[in-house]
Amino acid sequence: MRQDLKEDIEDTIARVTGSRPVRFQPLGGGCVGDVRKVTLDDGRAVVVKSGDPGSGLDLEGFMLEYLRQHGGLPVPDVLYADDGLLLMSCLEAAGGISSGAQTEAADLVAALHDVSAEAFGFDRATVIGGLHQPNDENQSWVAFFRDQRLLYMGRHGLEAGRLPGALMSRLETLAARLGEWLDDGAKPSLIHGDMWAGNVLCHRGRISGFVDPAIYYADAEIELAFSTLFSTFGDAFFDRYREHRPIRPGFFEERRDLYNLYPLLVHVRLFGGSYVASVERSLSRFGC
C-alpha cells in the first residue's frame, strides 16, 4: 500500500471511528482490492477494503446494507463507503463451516430467498469478483440467465483472451437451447450472489456473517448451485433448506451444473487456466 494512500486511509478511519489505527493486518480474499483488519488505539477492530478509483466499493457497501435491510442476513456494519474505500465492522471468524453452521445458514438463506420482486434482475448493475454484473430487469428468467449471465460473461472472457472462440460458439449453442432444461416458473428471489465458503464467515460453529455480495433477484436455484461448486454447503444445509422451501426435481441431476456455468465463466474471465477445462466439461455434459 502506497504511503500517501495509507495516510489518507488512516485519516478517514480516525475521523469515522474517533480512534487512530495502530496496526494493519492483511486478510485473505478480495478480487477488488486490498483487505486488512485494522486495530484501533482504543482496542476495537475494523476491516478496511481499499482499491483503485472505479473499484465500486461504495456499491459493495450498498449491497451489504440491502441484504441486511431487505433480506435479514447478518453482514458487517458499513461504517464508511466510497468508490475506493470501504470501512466495516470486524466479524469474528474461526473454524470452518460445521454441520451446525450449515443448518443455521439454511435458515438464513431460505429467508433471504423468500424476499421477492416483480422481475428478475435489479434496479442497478452490481459486481461479482470485481467484474461488472448487468441486471436489466426481465420477466423471463430464461432470457435473463441466457443474455445477462451466460452470454454476457462468456463474451467478456472471449474479449479478454481467456475463453477460446470454439468454446464461445458452443456456449452460444447451449444458450439457444436453455428452454430444454429451464423454465420461467420460479418467482424472483433475492440472492447473495457469491455464495462460496470464503464469503460465509463462521465463529465457533455459528454463522457470524456473509460478505462480498453480488446481489440481484434470480431463480433461487442459481444460489443453491453456486453453494455446491466449491463444496461450501452439503447435506446438512440442503436437508434444512427443504424444510423451508422445496427444491424441484432435476436440480441436482441437471440444473445445478447448468447454473454453475455462470460462476465458472466468471472464474475464466478472472483467472483462465483450469476453469476453461471446467467450462468445456460442462458444455459437453449438455451435449454442446
VOVO-201091 format. One record per residue: y, z, x of N, C-alpha, C, O in turn; residue in three letters. Coordinates in steps of 0.02 Angstrom, whole numbers, padded with zeros to 5 digits, always signed. Layout:
! VOVO-201091
YZXYZXYZXYZXALA ...
! end
This chain:
! VOVO-201091
-00060+00000+00042+00000+00000+00000+00062+00000+00044+00069+00042+00089MET +00108-00048+00032+00169-00051+00071+00209+00014+00065+00208+00046+00013ARG +00242+00033+00119+00278+00096+00120+00334+00098+00068+00344+00149+00034GLN +00372+00042+00062+00426+00041+00013+00401+00046-00058+00431+00079-00101ASP +00343+00013-00072+00312+00018-00137+00288+00089-00150+00297+00115-00205LEU +00257+00119-00100+00232+00187-00107+00289+00235-00123+00282+00280-00165LYS +00346+00225-00091+00403+00269-00103+00429+00260-00175+00448+00309-00207GLU +00432+00198-00198+00453+00186-00267+00406+00219-00317+00427+00249-00366ASP +00340+00213-00303+00291+00243-00348+00297+00319-00347+00294+00352-00399ILE +00307+00347-00288+00315+00420-00283+00375+00443-00323+00373+00495-00356GLU +00430+00406-00320+00490+00425-00357+00477+00421-00433+00499+00464-00470ASP +00440+00369-00455+00425+00364-00526+00380+00420-00549+00390+00449-00602THR +00330+00436-00509+00285+00491-00526+00324+00556-00533+00314+00594-00581ILE +00367+00569-00486+00406+00632-00487+00451+00634-00549+00458+00686-00580ALA +00482+00577-00566+00526+00575-00623+00488+00586-00688+00511+00622-00733ARG +00429+00555-00694+00391+00558-00756+00357+00625-00765+00356+00653-00820VAL +00329+00652-00711+00290+00714-00716+00329+00777-00700+00309+00832-00718THR +00387+00769-00666+00425+00828-00645+00397+00862-00584+00415+00919-00569GLY +00351+00828-00549+00320+00857-00490+00308+00803-00439+00290+00747-00457SER +00318+00818-00375+00310+00769-00321+00236+00759-00304+00198+00807-00303ARG +00216+00697-00291+00147+00685-00268+00138+00708-00196+00182+00698-00154PRO +00081+00738-00182+00067+00762-00115+00005+00729-00084-00005+00732-00023VAL -00037+00696-00126-00097+00665-00099-00118+00606-00143-00119+00611-00204ARG -00134+00550-00110-00159+00490-00144-00231+00479-00121-00245+00474-00062PHE -00277+00476-00170-00348+00467-00156-00373+00403-00189-00370+00399-00251GLN -00397+00354-00151-00421+00292-00182-00478+00304-00230-00522+00345-00218PRO -00477+00266-00285-00531+00268-00334-00562+00199-00338-00528+00149-00325LEU -00625+00196-00356-00659+00132-00362-00638+00095-00424-00609+00124-00470GLY -00653+00030-00426-00641-00011-00484-00571-00040-00485-00528-00023-00444GLY -00562-00085-00532-00496-00114-00542-00489-00183-00511-00479-00190-00451GLY -00495-00235-00553-00483-00303-00528-00408-00319-00526-00387-00365-00492CYS -00369-00280-00562-00299-00295-00570-00258-00269-00512-00213-00305-00488VAL -00271-00209-00488-00229-00180-00436-00261-00120-00403-00321-00107-00410GLY -00220-00085-00367-00240-00026-00329-00243+00034-00376-00195+00047-00413ASP -00298+00072-00375-00307+00130-00419-00316+00192-00376-00360+00193-00332VAL -00276+00244-00389-00280+00305-00349-00271+00367-00392-00234+00367-00441ARG -00307+00418-00373-00296+00485-00401-00241+00518-00360-00244+00520-00298LYS -00192+00545-00395-00134+00574-00361-00131+00649-00377-00128+00668-00435VAL -00131+00690-00325-00123+00761-00334-00049+00779-00327-00016+00757-00280THR -00024+00817-00375+00047+00836-00376+00056+00904-00343+00008+00942-00335LEU +00118+00918-00324+00129+00981-00288+00122+01043-00332+00121+01099-00307ASP +00118+01033-00398+00105+01091-00443+00031+01098-00459+00013+01140-00500ASP -00012+01056-00427-00084+01062-00435-00115+01015-00486-00176+01007-00487GLY -00074+00985-00527-00101+00937-00575-00123+00873-00540-00105+00860-00483ARG -00163+00833-00576-00185+00768-00550-00171+00715-00602-00179+00726-00662ALA -00150+00657-00579-00139+00599-00622-00172+00539-00588-00191+00542-00530VAL -00178+00484-00625-00204+00422-00597-00149+00370-00600-00116+00361-00651VAL -00140+00335-00544-00090+00282-00541-00125+00216-00525-00166+00212-00480VAL -00107+00165-00563-00133+00098-00553-00073+00054-00539-00026+00051-00580LYS -00073+00019-00483-00016-00023-00465-00039-00093-00449-00095-00104-00426SER +00004-00142-00463-00013-00211-00450+00049-00252-00437+00105-00227-00441GLY +00038-00315-00420+00093-00361-00408+00129-00377-00474+00101-00367-00528ASP +00191-00401-00470+00225-00424-00531+00182-00474-00569+00152-00519-00540PRO +00179-00465-00634+00136-00508-00675+00067-00478-00686+00025-00510-00717GLY +00054-00418-00661-00011-00386-00670-00025-00367-00742-00083-00359-00761SER +00027-00359-00782+00017-00342-00852-00007-00272-00864-00042-00259-00914GLY +00011-00225-00821-00012-00157-00830+00021-00124-00891-00007-00076-00918LEU +00079-00149-00912+00108-00124-00974+00063-00142-01033+00059-00104-01081ASP +00030-00200-01030-00017-00220-01082-00078-00175-01082-00103-00157-01135LEU -00102-00157-01023-00158-00111-01020-00140-00044-01051-00180-00015-01088GLU -00079-00020-01037-00057+00042-01069-00055+00036-01144-00075+00081-01180GLY -00030-00021-01169-00029-00033-01241-00099-00031-01270-00111-00001-01323PHE -00147-00064-01237-00215-00067-01263-00247+00003-01266-00282+00018-01314MET -00234+00044-01215-00261+00112-01217-00233+00150-01277-00270+00184-01312LEU -00168+00145-01287-00138+00180-01344-00164+00153-01410-00174+00191-01457GLU -00175+00088-01414-00201+00058-01476-00271+00085-01491-00287+00101-01549TYR -00313+00090-01440-00380+00116-01450-00378+00188-01475-00417+00208-01518LEU -00333+00228-01448-00328+00297-01469-00303+00302-01542-00332+00338-01583ARG -00250+00265-01556-00218+00272-01621-00258+00240-01678-00260+00267-01733GLN -00289+00183-01664-00323+00146-01717-00399+00155-01716-00432+00152-01768HIS -00427+00168-01658-00499+00173-01653-00526+00242-01640-00586+00254-01645GLY -00481+00289-01623-00502+00358-01611-00542+00368-01547-00573+00421-01539GLY -00541+00319-01501-00577+00328-01439-00541+00377-01393-00479+00376-01390LEU -00578+00418-01357-00546+00459-01305-00527+00414-01246-00570+00380-01217PRO -00464+00414-01229-00438+00373-01174-00388+00415-01135-00366+00467-01161VAL -00369+00395-01075-00318+00432-01039-00251+00430-01076-00236+00381-01110PRO -00212+00483-01069-00143+00481-01094-00103+00434-01050-00106+00437-00989ASP -00065+00390-01081-00021+00345-01044+00045+00380-01034+00082+00392-01082VAL +00060+00396-00971+00121+00433-00955+00179+00385-00941+00237+00402-00954LEU +00163+00326-00915+00215+00277-00898+00180+00210-00889+00125+00207-00861TYR +00212+00156-00912+00183+00090-00902+00238+00038-00896+00283+00035-00938ALA +00235-00003-00845+00275-00063-00841+00230-00118-00813+00171-00108-00803ASP +00259-00176-00800+00220-00235-00781+00176-00223-00720+00121-00250-00715ASP +00201-00182-00672+00164-00173-00610+00141-00102-00596+00115-00088-00542GLY +00150-00057-00645+00132+00013-00632+00109+00047-00697+00141+00041-00749LEU +00052+00081-00693+00025+00118-00749+00009+00188-00724-00029+00197-00676LEU +00037+00238-00757+00026+00308-00739-00009+00342-00797+00015+00341-00854LEU -00067+00372-00783-00109+00401-00836-00132+00471-00818-00130+00491-00759MET -00152+00508-00869-00184+00572-00857-00251+00560-00822-00279+00505-00827SER -00275+00609-00787-00337+00603-00749-00395+00633-00789-00394+00692-00805CYS -00444+00591-00806-00503+00614-00842-00556+00636-00792-00569+00603-00742LEU -00587+00693-00806-00640+00716-00763-00701+00670-00768-00718+00647-00823GLU -00732+00657-00712-00791+00613-00711-00838+00636-00656-00819+00640-00598ALA -00900+00651-00676-00951+00671-00628-01019+00658-00659-01034+00684-00713ALA -01060+00618-00626-01127+00604-00652-01129+00541-00692-01077+00514-00712GLY -01189+00516-00704-01198+00454-00741-01198+00464-00815-01182+00517-00841GLY -01217+00410-00851-01217+00411-00924-01285+00435-00948-01332+00396-00953ILE -01291+00500-00961-01354+00530-00982-01371+00507-01053-01330+00476-01087SER -01432+00523-01075-01451+00505-01144-01406+00540-01194-01390+00512-01247SER -01386+00602-01179-01340+00637-01224-01273+00603-01227-01243+00599-01281GLY -01248+00579-01170-01185+00544-01169-01191+00477-01207-01143+00456-01240ALA -01248+00445-01202-01258+00383-01239-01256+00395-01314-01227+00355-01351GLN -01286+00449-01336-01284+00466-01407-01213+00479-01430-01192+00456-01483THR -01175+00516-01389-01105+00529-01406-01065+00464-01406-01023+00453-01450GLU -01078+00420-01357-01044+00356-01354-01058+00314-01416-01014+00280-01441ALA -01119+00317-01441-01137+00278-01500-01096+00301-01560-01074+00259-01600ALA -01086+00366-01568-01044+00391-01622-00973+00363-01617-00944+00341-01666ASP -00946+00364-01556-00878+00342-01545-00870+00267-01554-00823+00243-01585LEU -00917+00229-01527-00913+00156-01530-00925+00132-01601-00892+00085-01624VAL -00971+00162-01637-00983+00142-01707-00921+00154-01749-00903+00112-01791ALA -00886+00211-01738-00824+00224-01774-00771+00173-01756-00733+00151-01799ALA -00768+00154-01693-00721+00102-01671-00735+00037-01708-00689+00004-01732LEU -00798+00018-01712-00818-00045-01743-00807-00044-01818-00805-00098-01850HIS -00799+00014-01848-00784+00018-01919-00711-00001-01934-00694-00013-01992ASP -00669-00002-01883-00599-00022-01892-00597-00098-01897-00618-00134-01852VAL -00570-00123-01952-00573-00195-01965-00504-00226-01971-00454-00191-01972SER -00502-00292-01976-00441-00330-01983-00455-00391-02027-00512-00402-02048ALA -00403-00430-02040-00410-00487-02084-00439-00548-02048-00466-00594-02080GLU -00434-00549-01982-00457-00608-01944-00483-00587-01876-00470-00532-01853ALA -00519-00632-01845-00543-00620-01777-00487-00637-01728-00449-00684-01738PHE -00483-00597-01675-00431-00607-01625-00385-00547-01624-00406-00490-01634GLY -00321-00559-01610-00272-00505-01606-00203-00535-01612-00195-00596-01607PHE -00153-00493-01622-00086-00520-01631-00051-00537-01566+00008-00557-01566ASP -00086-00529-01510-00059-00549-01445-00118-00561-01398-00174-00539-01410ARG -00105-00597-01344-00156-00606-01293-00167-00539-01257-00121-00499-01252ALA -00228-00529-01232-00243-00470-01192-00270-00494-01124-00262-00552-01107THR -00300-00450-01087-00328-00467-01022-00398-00438-01016-00414-00388-01047VAL -00438-00470-00975-00504-00443-00957-00514-00455-00882-00512-00512-00859ILE -00524-00401-00845-00530-00407-00773-00470-00438-00740-00475-00470-00688GLY -00412-00429-00771-00351-00459-00744-00339-00531-00765-00288-00560-00748GLY -00387-00560-00802-00381-00630-00824-00351-00632-00894-00364-00589-00936LEU -00311-00683-00906-00282-00694-00972-00338-00703-01023-00386-00739-01011HIS -00331-00670-01081-00380-00675-01135-00344-00694-01200-00314-00651-01231GLN -00348-00757-01220-00312-00779-01280-00345-00750-01343-00405-00738-01345PRO -00304-00738-01394-00330-00707-01455-00300-00738-01518-00291-00702-01567ASN -00285-00803-01518-00258-00834-01578-00304-00819-01637-00364-00833-01634ASP -00277-00791-01690-00319-00767-01745-00352-00824-01782-00323-00878-01791GLU -00414-00812-01803-00455-00863-01835-00500-00830-01886-00528-00777-01873ASN -00507-00860-01944-00551-00832-01995-00625-00845-01978-00669-00811-02005GLN -00638-00892-01935-00707-00909-01916-00724-00878-01848-00693-00893-01798SER -00774-00834-01848-00797-00804-01786-00828-00857-01740-00817-00856-01680TRP -00866-00903-01769-00899-00954-01728-00846-00996-01691-00853-01009-01632VAL -00794-01016-01726-00742-01055-01695-00704-01015-01643-00687-01040-01589ALA -00690-00952-01658-00654-00909-01611-00695-00901-01547-00669-00910-01492PHE -00759-00883-01553-00801-00872-01495-00810-00936-01455-00810-00935-01393PHE -00816-00992-01489-00825-01057-01456-00763-01075-01415-00768-01091-01356ARG -00705-01074-01449-00644-01102-01418-00608-01054-01372-00584-01074-01319ASP -00604-00990-01391-00563-00943-01354-00602-00898-01306-00573-00858-01269GLN -00667-00904-01309-00708-00865-01262-00749-00912-01217-00734-00917-01157ARG -00798-00946-01244-00842-00987-01201-00804-01045-01168-00803-01051-01107LEU -00774-01088-01208-00742-01147-01180-00680-01130-01139-00669-01160-01086LEU -00641-01082-01162-00581-01063-01125-00599-01037-01056-00572-01059-01006TYR -00646-00989-01052-00662-00959-00988-00702-01008-00945-00694-01008-00884MET -00743-01049-00975-00779-01100-00937-00731-01148-00903-00741-01165-00844GLY -00681-01171-00939-00632-01217-00910-00593-01186-00854-00577-01220-00804ARG -00578-01122-00861-00542-01089-00806-00586-01080-00745-00563-01084-00688HIS -00651-01068-00756-00697-01066-00699-00703-01133-00666-00708-01137-00604GLY -00703-01186-00706-00706-01254-00679-00643-01270-00638-00648-01296-00582LEU -00584-01253-00665-00522-01267-00630-00515-01228-00565-00484-01250-00518GLU -00546-01168-00564-00544-01127-00504-00595-01149-00452-00597-01121-00397ALA -00636-01198-00469-00686-01223-00422-00748-01178-00417-00785-01183-00369GLY -00758-01136-00467-00815-01089-00464-00871-01106-00513-00927-01083-00504ARG -00856-01144-00565-00907-01166-00612-00918-01241-00601-00871-01280-00612LEU -00977-01262-00581-00990-01333-00569-00979-01375-00632-00990-01351-00688PRO -00957-01437-00623-00944-01481-00680-01005-01492-00723-00999-01497-00784GLY -01064-01495-00692-01125-01506-00731-01139-01447-00778-01162-01457-00834ALA -01124-01386-00754-01134-01328-00797-01082-01326-00853-01097-01304-00908LEU -01021-01349-00838-00970-01352-00891-00992-01400-00946-00982-01386-01005MET -01021-01455-00928-01045-01503-00978-01100-01472-01020-01102-01482-01081SER -01144-01434-00988-01197-01401-01026-01169-01346-01071-01194-01336-01127ARG -01117-01312-01048-01084-01261-01089-01052-01293-01151-01055-01265-01205LEU -01022-01351-01142-00993-01387-01199-01047-01407-01249-01035-01407-01309GLU -01105-01426-01224-01161-01442-01269-01181-01381-01309-01192-01386-01370THR -01186-01324-01276-01204-01262-01311-01150-01245-01363-01166-01227-01419LEU -01087-01251-01343-01032-01233-01388-01035-01275-01453-01020-01249-01507ALA -01054-01337-01446-01059-01381-01506-01117-01361-01551-01119-01381-01609ALA -01164-01322-01524-01223-01303-01563-01223-01230-01585-01273-01205-01610ARG -01167-01195-01576-01166-01123-01589-01190-01105-01659-01220-01052-01669LEU -01176-01148-01707-01196-01134-01776-01271-01127-01785-01293-01102-01837GLY -01310-01147-01736-01383-01138-01741-01402-01065-01733-01456-01045-01755GLU -01359-01025-01701-01376-00955-01688-01326-00905-01718-01344-00848-01731TRP -01265-00927-01728-01213-00882-01753-01189-00904-01822-01196-00962-01841LEU -01161-00856-01859-01130-00873-01923-01066-00833-01930-01047-00795-01886ASP -01033-00842-01986-00969-00808-01998-00976-00750-02047-00930-00734-02083ASP -01035-00719-02047-01048-00667-02096-01020-00599-02079-01011-00557-02124GLY -01006-00586-02016-00982-00519-01996-00908-00511-02009-00870-00560-02006ALA -00887-00449-02023-00816-00434-02028-00787-00423-01959-00823-00400-01914LYS -00724-00438-01949-00693-00423-01884-00692-00348-01870-00671-00309-01913PRO -00715-00329-01811-00716-00259-01790-00674-00250-01727-00674-00294-01684SER -00639-00195-01723-00602-00179-01662-00652-00162-01607-00696-00120-01617LEU -00645-00194-01549-00690-00179-01494-00650-00160-01432-00592-00179-01424ILE -00682-00121-01388-00653-00105-01323-00647-00168-01281-00596-00180-01249HIS -00700-00207-01280-00698-00273-01250-00723-00279-01179-00735-00334-01155GLY -00732-00222-01144-00756-00225-01075-00801-00164-01064-00789-00123-01020ASP -00853-00161-01105-00895-00101-01109-00951-00103-01058-01008-00122-01074MET -00935-00084-00997-00987-00076-00946-00978-00007-00914-00928+00027-00925TRP -01027+00014-00874-01031+00083-00851-00969+00106-00813-00949+00164-00819ALA -00937+00061-00775-00878+00080-00738-00819+00099-00782-00772+00131-00758GLY -00821+00078-00845-00766+00093-00891-00783+00148-00941-00743+00162-00986ASN -00842+00178-00933-00863+00234-00975-00869+00296-00931-00915+00301-00891VAL -00822+00342-00938-00819+00400-00895-00855+00459-00927-00845+00475-00985LEU -00898+00491-00887-00936+00549-00911-00925+00608-00865-00912+00600-00805CYS -00931+00667-00893-00925+00728-00854-00974+00779-00881-00969+00801-00939HIS -01021+00798-00839-01071+00848-00857-01108+00829-00922-01118+00870-00966ARG -01128+00766-00925-01168+00743-00981-01131+00728-01045-01162+00715-01097GLY -01065+00729-01043-01024+00714-01102-00976+00657-01086-00955+00648-01029ARG -00958+00619-01137-00908+00567-01129-00840+00599-01118-00818+00639-01159ILE -00806+00581-01065-00738+00606-01055-00686+00553-01074-00629+00571-01088SER -00704+00489-01075-00657+00439-01098-00678+00368-01079-00726+00358-01043GLY -00641+00321-01106-00651+00250-01093-00588+00221-01061-00532+00240-01081PHE -00596+00177-01013-00539+00149-00977-00545+00072-00975-00595+00044-00996VAL -00493+00040-00948-00491-00033-00936-00512-00075-00996-00559-00114-00990ASP -00479-00067-01053-00499-00106-01112-00477-00178-01109-00435-00198-01069PRO -00507-00218-01154-00489-00289-01162-00493-00304-01237-00532-00346-01258ALA -00453-00269-01276-00464-00264-01348-00451-00329-01386-00410-00371-01366ILE -00485-00336-01442-00471-00385-01495-00519-00369-01552-00561-00324-01546TYR -00513-00406-01607-00558-00397-01664-00611-00452-01660-00596-00511-01656TYR -00675-00431-01663-00731-00476-01649-00790-00459-01693-00788-00409-01730ALA -00841-00500-01690-00906-00478-01715-00929-00423-01667-00934-00435-01607ASP -00942-00364-01693-00958-00306-01651-01018-00318-01606-01026-00284-01555ALA -01060-00367-01623-01118-00380-01581-01100-00401-01510-01138-00389-01464GLU -01041-00431-01501-01023-00451-01433-01013-00390-01389-01027-00393-01329ILE -00989-00336-01417-00982-00273-01380-01050-00242-01364-01062-00219-01309GLU -01094-00243-01414-01161-00216-01404-01197-00255-01349-01232-00226-01307LEU -01188-00320-01350-01220-00362-01298-01194-00344-01229-01234-00334-01183ALA -01128-00341-01222-01098-00326-01157-01123-00259-01130-01131-00251-01070PHE -01135-00211-01175-01156-00145-01154-01226-00145-01124-01247-00095-01093SER -01263-00199-01132-01330-00204-01103-01331-00246-01040-01380-00244-01002THR -01277-00285-01028-01279-00334-00973-01291-00301-00906-01329-00326-00865LEU -01258-00244-00893-01267-00207-00830-01300-00140-00843-01289-00091-00807PHE -01342-00138-00895-01381-00078-00912-01338-00016-00923-01356+00039-00902SER -01281-00026-00957-01238+00031-00972-01270+00077-01024-01276+00137-01013THR -01292+00048-01080-01323+00086-01133-01394+00061-01145-01410+00003-01132PHE -01437+00106-01170-01506+00089-01185-01527+00115-01252-01488+00118-01299GLY -01591+00136-01257-01620+00155-01321-01583+00213-01354-01573+00212-01415ASP -01562+00263-01315-01528+00321-01345-01465+00300-01381-01449+00325-01435ALA -01429+00254-01352-01368+00228-01383-01384+00190-01447-01356+00204-01500PHE -01430+00142-01442-01443+00099-01499-01478+00135-01556-01466+00119-01615PHE -01520+00183-01540-01552+00222-01594-01499+00259-01635-01503+00261-01696ASP -01449+00288-01601-01397+00324-01636-01349+00276-01671-01327+00288-01727ARG -01333+00221-01639-01287+00172-01669-01314+00148-01736-01276+00140-01784TYR -01379+00136-01739-01410+00112-01801-01403+00162-01858-01405+00142-01916ARG -01394+00225-01842-01384+00275-01895-01316+00265-01929-01306+00287-01986GLU -01270+00233-01894-01203+00222-01921-01194+00151-01948-01164+00140-02000HIS -01220+00102-01910-01209+00031-01927-01274-00008-01914-01307+00003-01864ARG -01291-00052-01959-01353-00091-01948-01343-00143-01892-01287-00166-01880PRO -01397-00158-01859-01398-00213-01811-01444-00267-01840-01504-00255-01850ILE -01416-00325-01853-01453-00377-01888-01511-00404-01847-01507-00407-01785ARG -01564-00425-01880-01620-00456-01844-01597-00515-01802-01553-00552-01822PRO -01628-00522-01744-01613-00578-01700-01563-00562-01646-01551-00603-01601GLY -01532-00502-01649-01482-00486-01598-01514-00480-01529-01493-00515-01483PHE -01564-00438-01522-01595-00427-01457-01634-00489-01434-01640-00502-01374PHE -01661-00526-01481-01703-00583-01464-01662-00644-01442-01683-00680-01397GLU -01603-00655-01473-01565-00716-01459-01491-00703-01446-01465-00720-01393GLU -01458-00673-01495-01385-00672-01492-01357-00631-01434-01303-00645-01410ARG -01394-00580-01412-01370-00541-01355-01358-00585-01294-01306-00581-01262ARG -01406-00628-01278-01398-00672-01220-01342-00722-01230-01307-00741-01183ASP -01334-00745-01292-01281-00793-01307-01213-00761-01296-01169-00790-01265LEU -01204-00700-01322-01140-00666-01315-01124-00648-01243-01066-00647-01222TYR -01176-00632-01205-01164-00613-01135-01145-00671-01091-01128-00661-01032ASN -01147-00731-01117-01120-00787-01080-01046-00777-01065-01021-00798-01013LEU -01009-00745-01112-00937-00736-01100-00923-00691-01041-00887-00713-00996TYR -00950-00629-01038-00936-00590-00977-00963-00622-00914-00935-00613-00860PRO -01018-00659-00919-01043-00694-00860-00993-00747-00837-00983-00756-00777LEU -00962-00782-00884-00912-00832-00866-00849-00799-00836-00818-00826-00791LEU -00832-00739-00861-00777-00701-00831-00794-00686-00759-00751-00693-00715VAL -00856-00665-00746-00875-00648-00677-00880-00710-00633-00865-00707-00573HIS -00899-00766-00662-00897-00829-00623-00825-00845-00603-00813-00862-00545VAL -00779-00839-00650-00709-00853-00634-00682-00806-00581-00643-00826-00538ARG -00703-00742-00583-00677-00693-00535-00712-00697-00468-00680-00692-00416LEU -00778-00706-00469-00818-00697-00408-00861-00756-00388-00878-00764-00329PHE -00880-00799-00436-00925-00854-00420-00994-00827-00401-01020-00782-00434GLY -01023-00854-00348-01085-00828-00320-01143-00828-00368-01155-00877-00404GLY -01180-00772-00369-01242-00768-00408-01230-00773-00483-01277-00787-00521SER -01168-00760-00505-01155-00764-00577-01161-00836-00602-01176-00846-00661TYR -01151-00885-00560-01160-00955-00579-01233-00967-00599-01247-01000-00649VAL -01279-00939-00559-01350-00946-00575-01367-00911-00640-01410-00934-00678ALA -01335-00855-00653-01347-00819-00716-01325-00861-00776-01360-00862-00827SER -01269-00894-00770-01246-00939-00823-01296-00996-00833-01312-01014-00889VAL -01319-01024-00778-01367-01079-00781-01431-01057-00818-01457-01095-00859GLU -01455-00997-00803-01516-00972-00836-01504-00962-00911-01547-00978-00952ARG -01445-00937-00928-01430-00926-00998-01426-00992-01037-01451-00997-01093SER -01396-01042-01007-01393-01107-01039-01463-01136-01048-01478-01165-01100LEU -01504-01129-00998-01573-01153-01004-01611-01116-01059-01652-01145-01094SER -01596-01052-01066-01629-01011-01117-01617-01040-01187-01659-01033-01231ARG -01560-01072-01196-01543-01102-01262-01551-01178-01263-01525-01212-01307PHE -01588-01203-01214-01604-01274-01213-01546-01320-01198-01545-01377-01221GLY -01497-01294-01160-01439-01335-01144-01433-01344-01068-01386-01377-01045CYS 
! end
